[in-house]
Amino acid sequence: MQKEQFIKDLIAEDVGRGDLFSRISYAKPIRAYIIAKSDGVFAGREYIEVFAKMYDLEVQWEVEDGQSFVCGEKLLYISGDSKMILSLERSILDIVLHASSIATLTASYVEAIKDTGVKLLDTRKTRPLLRVFEKYAVRCGGGINHRMGLDDCLMLKDTHLKTIDDLASFIQEVRQKIPFTSKVEIECEDMAMVKRAMMAGADIVMCDNMSLEMTREVVVFRDEHYPHILLEASGNVTLDTIKALAKTGVDAISSGSIIHQSRWIDLSMKVE
């Protein structure tokens, strides 16, 4: 239902009071296809299949979500009423372009750390009202979603910590009020905060904008004293730096850039 409403809103934005081309009196069956004009990783199939059901289209798939493609490859064929397909052309392309661009960049980050055993996570730095869609695209690229919102994990950032006097007592109270399965993550910028967070009972400690040397120190301290606590590294993560960060021994690396720094790949729709 969420995907259907998303698509309805998307179509309403583009079609408005009606595609002027559709005012013509005739239509005919056509088949169109989406062709890659650059290399990438595909995402968007889940949404295009909803399009097909909603608007009586037939789709022939040549790729799966998460599958790599190369320039010149035909990714899918769409058959149906000419007026309908032409009205939906831009909306369908935008879905595939947006999702595949995020999946493509995500896959490059995943590839960079594939031999380390470290997980790549996204963040809440998503475009307004597009979080579910963009995080879906991350999964297609091989990344793992961090929390979807404020209701599935309690993260205490520096701004939260400024309001807490006794962290241990705070966490004891929190444990009685959040779901049993919810974790508590604490953002830390130095070793003193790391030790405070671990002693207070954090489930996850985020090494935020730490140097590689300090991150390695945190890993050693965790392994010696709190081996059950997960470590997440974050802050200014790039393709050039992620491999070295993964080698520090953290469990996961989070990066908002896999979403907000993705650049649209080149895809086009053609009619046969």
Secondary structure as GFF3:
##gff-version 3
##sequence-region A 1 272
A	DSSP	alpha_helix	2	15	.	.	.	ID=ss1
A	DSSP	three_ten_helix	20	23	.	.	.	ID=ss2
A	DSSP	beta_strand	29	36	.	.	.	ID=ss3
A	DSSP	beta_strand	40	41	.	.	.	ID=ss4
A	DSSP	alpha_helix	45	54	.	.	.	ID=ss5
A	DSSP	beta_strand	58	61	.	.	.	ID=ss6
A	DSSP	beta_strand	68	69	.	.	.	ID=ss7
A	DSSP	beta_strand	74	81	.	.	.	ID=ss8
A	DSSP	alpha_helix	82	112	.	.	.	ID=ss9
A	DSSP	beta_strand	119	121	.	.	.	ID=ss10
A	DSSP	alpha_helix	131	140	.	.	.	ID=ss11
A	DSSP	beta_strand	154	156	.	.	.	ID=ss12
A	DSSP	alpha_helix	158	161	.	.	.	ID=ss13
A	DSSP	alpha_helix	167	175	.	.	.	ID=ss14
A	DSSP	beta_strand	184	188	.	.	.	ID=ss15
A	DSSP	alpha_helix	191	200	.	.	.	ID=ss16
A	DSSP	beta_strand	204	208	.	.	.	ID=ss17
A	DSSP	alpha_helix	212	225	.	.	.	ID=ss18
A	DSSP	beta_strand	230	234	.	.	.	ID=ss19
A	DSSP	alpha_helix	242	246	.	.	.	ID=ss20
A	DSSP	beta_strand	252	254	.	.	.	ID=ss21
A	DSSP	alpha_helix	257	260	.	.	.	ID=ss22
A	DSSP	beta_strand	267	271	.	.	.	ID=ss23
###
